[in-house]
Amino acid sequence: MTIAVYCELAYRFARPTDMLMQIEAAVLPEQRIVSAGLGLSPVEWFARVPGHDGVGERIWLRVERDLIVDYTAEIEVLRPADFFADLPETPPHLLPGDVVDYLMPSRYCQSDLFEPFVEGEFGGLSGGARIAAIRDWVASAFTYGLGSTTVHTSACESLLARRGVCRDFAHVVIAMARASAIPARYVSVYAPDVMPSDFHAVAEVFLGGAWHLVDATGMAGPADIAKIGVGRDAADIPFLSTFGDAQLMNLRVEVRRS
């Protein structure tokens, strides 16, 4: 599967401002960047740094007033369809060191508060079967609603409201997986069937010694997802973090099969 991405951002700043941007598809064995281009209006500073866990790259920018960004890419997704329901979980004491952090509660995924719920709802299941059941439960119990949550909404709040956007669906799956002693992380992605077209968020769980993508919204499958970055939750991988006041002037994301 090859997908084409076009992303356009425009911001205005009242004074010189630092920002950290992550919008480029990551270079990974599971996806090949066929072509890519990044256009920027003039900036005072530009420097690339590794993304969280070394997945993708972040870009430090310092901008005086206006920032316009154009990103285009063609990405060949080499990841096959993923059937993880039969995979076993790894006992926590056998987890690789770089995976352990994804067992812990985080800012938006308070997994320690989910333990009674997941044991009551999914207690008879383990490993991939439990993750599949969690995904299906969230998909059926939640309503997808633009504007129904904010950037401050946590997984606990989403569970109570049973509404949200992709960010919230991913946070709830992650919190439930961690409450089941299965490592889970947040993944920022591009995918062609996301409506409305935008940056998309999915969960990724560690089963059978590898990471596996999980999208409870049903809008993206492993074979047509291009990863941008990963983190403990949305706080780790916003597409743009500004260290000063910023006014969003334009945001446009288009993703299609090519």
C-alpha positions as CSV (number, residue, x, y, z in Angstrom):
1,M,0.0,0.0,0.0
2,T,1.3,3.5,-0.9
3,I,-0.3,6.6,0.5
4,A,0.2,10.2,-0.5
5,V,0.2,12.9,2.2
6,Y,-0.2,16.7,2.0
7,C,-0.1,18.8,5.1
8,E,-0.2,22.6,5.4
9,L,0.1,24.6,8.6
10,A,0.1,28.4,9.2
11,Y,0.6,30.1,12.5
12,R,1.1,33.7,13.6
13,F,3.1,34.8,16.6
14,A,3.1,38.1,18.5
15,R,6.8,37.8,19.4
16,P,9.7,35.5,18.6
17,T,8.8,32.0,19.6
18,D,10.3,28.6,19.9
19,M,8.4,25.6,18.8
20,L,8.8,21.8,18.4
21,M,7.2,20.2,15.3
22,Q,6.6,16.6,14.4
23,I,4.6,16.1,11.2
24,E,6.9,14.0,8.9
25,A,6.3,10.3,8.4
26,A,9.0,8.3,10.3
27,V,11.7,6.3,8.5
28,L,11.1,2.8,9.8
29,P,11.6,-0.8,8.5
30,E,7.8,-1.1,8.2
31,Q,7.3,1.9,6.0
32,R,9.5,3.3,3.2
33,I,9.5,7.0,2.3
34,V,9.3,7.0,-1.5
35,S,9.6,10.8,-1.7
36,A,9.2,13.7,0.7
37,G,9.4,17.5,0.8
38,L,9.2,20.0,3.6
39,G,8.8,23.7,2.8
40,L,9.1,26.4,5.4
41,S,8.7,30.2,5.5
42,P,11.9,31.9,6.8
43,V,12.8,31.0,10.3
44,E,15.5,32.1,12.8
45,W,16.4,28.5,13.8
46,F,16.0,25.0,12.3
47,A,17.4,21.8,13.9
48,R,16.3,18.2,13.8
49,V,16.3,16.0,16.9
50,P,15.2,12.4,17.4
51,G,11.5,11.7,18.2
52,H,10.3,9.8,21.3
53,D,11.9,6.3,21.4
54,G,13.8,7.3,18.3
55,V,10.7,7.0,16.1
56,G,10.6,9.8,13.6
57,E,12.2,13.2,14.0
58,R,11.2,16.5,15.7
59,I,12.2,19.9,14.4
60,W,13.1,22.8,16.6
61,L,12.1,26.1,15.1
62,R,12.4,29.7,16.2
63,V,10.0,32.0,14.4
64,E,9.7,35.8,14.6
65,R,6.2,36.4,13.4
66,D,4.6,34.0,10.8
67,L,5.2,30.4,10.0
68,I,3.9,28.6,6.9
69,V,4.7,24.9,6.5
70,D,4.0,22.6,3.5
71,Y,4.8,18.9,3.8
72,T,4.3,16.4,1.1
73,A,5.2,12.7,1.0
74,E,4.6,9.4,-0.7
75,I,4.9,6.5,1.7
76,E,5.0,2.8,0.9
77,V,3.5,0.9,3.9
78,L,5.2,-2.5,4.2
79,R,3.3,-3.6,7.3
80,P,0.8,-6.4,6.6
81,A,-2.6,-6.8,8.0
82,D,-2.2,-7.7,11.7
83,F,-4.0,-10.6,13.4
84,F,-2.9,-10.2,17.0
85,A,-5.9,-11.8,18.8
86,D,-4.0,-15.2,19.3
87,L,-0.8,-13.6,20.5
88,P,0.3,-14.1,24.1
89,E,1.2,-11.2,26.5
90,T,4.7,-11.0,27.9
91,P,5.0,-11.4,31.7
92,P,6.1,-8.0,33.0
93,H,9.4,-9.3,34.4
94,L,10.4,-10.4,30.9
95,L,9.7,-7.2,29.1
96,P,12.5,-5.3,27.4
97,G,13.7,-2.3,29.3
98,D,12.6,0.2,26.6
99,V,9.0,-1.2,26.9
100,V,8.6,-1.0,30.7
101,D,7.6,2.7,30.7
102,Y,4.5,1.8,28.7
103,L,3.1,-0.2,31.6
104,M,2.9,2.9,33.8
105,P,0.1,5.4,34.2
106,S,0.7,8.7,32.3
107,R,-0.9,12.2,32.2
108,Y,-3.9,11.2,30.1
109,C,-3.9,7.5,30.6
110,Q,-4.5,6.9,34.4
111,S,-4.4,3.1,33.9
112,D,-4.2,2.4,37.7
113,L,-7.7,3.7,38.0
114,F,-9.0,1.3,35.3
115,E,-7.9,-1.9,36.9
116,P,-11.2,-2.8,38.7
117,F,-13.2,-2.0,35.5
118,V,-11.0,-4.1,33.1
119,E,-11.0,-7.1,35.5
120,G,-14.7,-6.9,35.8
121,E,-15.3,-6.5,32.0
122,F,-12.5,-8.6,30.5
123,G,-11.2,-10.8,33.4
124,G,-11.7,-14.1,31.5
125,L,-9.4,-13.0,28.7
126,S,-5.6,-12.5,28.3
127,G,-3.1,-11.3,25.8
128,G,-4.3,-10.5,22.3
129,A,-7.8,-11.8,23.0
130,R,-8.2,-9.2,25.7
131,I,-6.9,-6.4,23.5
132,A,-9.3,-7.4,20.7
133,A,-12.2,-7.4,23.2
134,I,-11.1,-4.0,24.6
135,R,-10.9,-2.6,21.0
136,D,-14.4,-4.0,20.2
137,W,-15.9,-2.8,23.5
138,V,-14.6,0.8,22.9
139,A,-15.8,0.7,19.3
140,S,-19.3,-0.2,20.3
141,A,-19.6,1.8,23.6
142,F,-18.2,5.1,22.4
143,T,-19.6,7.7,20.0
144,Y,-17.2,9.5,17.7
145,G,-18.0,13.2,18.0
146,L,-16.0,16.2,16.8
147,G,-15.8,18.9,19.5
148,S,-17.1,16.5,22.2
149,T,-13.8,16.7,24.1
150,T,-10.8,19.0,24.5
151,V,-7.0,18.6,24.5
152,H,-7.2,18.3,28.3
153,T,-9.7,15.4,28.4
154,S,-8.3,12.3,30.1
155,A,-9.1,8.6,29.5
156,C,-11.1,8.6,32.8
157,E,-13.2,11.5,31.6
158,S,-13.7,9.8,28.2
159,L,-14.8,6.6,29.8
160,L,-17.5,8.4,31.7
161,A,-18.7,10.4,28.8
162,R,-18.5,7.5,26.3
163,R,-17.7,10.1,23.6
164,G,-14.6,11.5,21.9
165,V,-12.3,11.7,18.9
166,C,-9.5,9.5,17.9
167,R,-7.2,10.9,20.6
168,D,-9.8,9.8,23.3
169,F,-10.4,6.3,21.7
170,A,-6.7,5.7,21.7
171,H,-6.2,6.9,25.3
172,V,-9.0,4.6,26.6
173,V,-7.5,1.6,24.8
174,I,-4.1,2.4,26.2
175,A,-5.3,2.8,29.7
176,M,-7.2,-0.5,29.6
177,A,-4.3,-2.3,28.1
178,R,-1.9,-1.0,30.8
179,A,-4.4,-1.9,33.5
180,S,-4.2,-5.4,32.0
181,A,-0.4,-5.4,32.4
182,I,0.0,-5.2,28.6
183,P,2.3,-2.3,27.5
184,A,0.6,0.3,25.3
185,R,1.6,3.5,23.7
186,Y,0.1,6.4,21.7
187,V,0.9,6.7,18.0
188,S,0.4,9.7,15.7
189,V,-0.3,8.6,12.2
190,Y,-1.5,9.4,8.7
191,A,-4.2,7.2,7.3
192,P,-6.4,7.6,4.1
193,D,-9.8,6.8,5.5
194,V,-9.9,9.2,8.4
195,M,-12.9,11.5,8.2
196,P,-12.6,14.4,8.4
197,S,-9.0,14.2,7.1
198,D,-6.6,15.2,9.8
199,F,-3.7,13.9,11.9
200,H,-4.9,10.6,13.4
201,A,-4.2,8.8,16.7
202,V,-4.2,5.0,17.4
203,A,-2.9,2.8,20.1
204,E,-0.1,0.3,19.9
205,V,0.3,-2.7,22.2
206,F,3.2,-5.0,22.9
207,L,2.3,-8.6,22.3
208,G,4.3,-11.7,21.3
209,G,7.5,-9.7,21.5
210,A,6.5,-6.9,19.1
211,W,4.3,-3.8,18.8
212,H,0.9,-4.1,17.1
213,L,-1.4,-1.2,16.0
214,V,-5.0,-0.9,17.4
215,D,-7.6,1.6,16.2
216,A,-10.9,1.4,18.0
217,T,-12.4,4.1,15.7
218,G,-12.3,1.6,12.9
219,M,-11.0,4.2,10.5
220,A,-7.4,2.9,10.0
221,G,-5.9,-0.5,9.6
222,P,-2.2,-1.5,10.1
223,A,-1.6,-2.0,6.3
224,D,-2.6,1.6,5.5
225,I,-1.1,3.6,8.4
226,A,2.0,5.7,8.2
227,K,3.5,6.4,11.6
228,I,4.7,9.9,12.5
229,G,5.7,9.3,16.2
230,V,5.0,7.5,19.4
231,G,4.7,8.4,23.1
232,R,3.1,7.6,26.4
233,D,0.0,9.6,25.4
234,A,-0.9,12.7,23.4
235,A,1.3,15.0,25.7
236,D,4.4,13.4,24.2
237,I,3.7,13.9,20.5
238,P,1.7,16.9,19.5
239,F,2.2,17.9,15.9
240,L,3.3,21.3,17.1
241,S,4.3,22.5,20.6
242,T,4.7,26.2,21.0
243,F,6.6,27.9,23.8
244,G,4.7,31.2,23.6
245,D,1.4,32.5,22.3
246,A,0.4,31.2,18.9
247,Q,-2.6,31.8,16.6
248,L,-3.5,29.0,14.2
249,M,-4.3,30.5,10.8
250,N,-4.7,27.4,8.7
251,L,-4.5,23.6,9.1
252,R,-5.0,21.3,6.2
253,V,-4.2,17.5,6.0
254,E,-5.0,15.3,3.0
255,V,-4.2,11.6,2.9
256,R,-5.1,9.3,0.0
257,R,-4.1,6.0,-1.6
258,S,-1.8,6.5,-4.5
